[in-house]
């Protein structure tokens, strides 16, 4: 019984640690935005009309999964950012959805 309880607690602790480290971080996303997105979409996310779309209120226009897909696959003039890790994509999407 003690071994089962110990194993269950170990599984729970591992699950909680994984969940805590996988939370989206909009502050990290802001840094990623400054590095990868500002050149086209601008510091205020206003974009360039007719060339680069505004990303202000993008969270109201697109679902989180759609934002992530656009980051990963690109589209139009936007290149894919396949070099970003899944966590970086999540962080960037969290920043953009604010």
N, C-alpha and C positions, 0 to 999 in steps of 0.2 A: 504494500500500500504506500509506504514511504517513497519507494523508488518511482511509483507512478505519479505521485504528487510532485516529486522533484522534476521529473521529466516534463510534466505539464507546465510547471512554473518556468522551466527553461525555454519551452516553446513559446510561452506567452511573452517572456522577456525578449526573445529574439524577434518576435512579431512586432512588438512595440518599438524596439530599436530600429527596425527596418522602416516602419511607418514614420517615425519621427525624423529620420534622415531623408525621407523621400518627399517631405512637404515642399510645396512650391514656395519660392522666395522672390517676391516682386522686386526687392532691393537688388538682388543679384541679377534679375531680369533687366533692371534699369542700366546696370553696368554693361550687360550684353547688348542692349539697345544702343548705347553710346558707342560701342565698338563696331557693331555690324550694321546698324540701321540708319543712324543719324545722317550719313552722307546723302542718302536719297530721300528719306522721309522727314528729315529736319529735327532739330532739337525739341520743337514743340509738337512733333508728330503731325504737323499740318500738311506735309507732302508738297508736291508741286502739281497744281491742277493740270490735268491732261497728260501727265507723265508718270508721276509717282503718287499713288492714292494717299489720302490722309488716313492716319491711324488713330485719330481722336475718336473716341466712342466706338472703336472697332468691336469691343466686347458686346455692344448692343446690336451690331449688325451680323456678327458671326458667332457661332458656338465655339467653345474652347477647342474642341477637336478640329474644327475648320481652321482656326488660327494656327494650331500646331502643324496641321498638314501643309498650310501655305508656307510656314517657316521651313519645313523639311523639304518640300518638293518645289517651292518657288512657283513662278507662273508669270507670263507676260515678260516684262523686263527684269523681274526679280529672279535672281539666281537661287538655286536650292542651297540651303545651309546644312548640308548633310554632315559637315564636320562637327556640328554641335551634338553634345550628348543628349540623351533623352531628358535628363534632369535640367540641362541648360534650356532646352526647348520649352519644358514646363515652366521654368522660371521666367523666360521671356514672354511666354503666353500669359502668365499671371500678371506681369507688368502691363502688357498691352490691354488686358481685359479690365484694368482699373478705370 
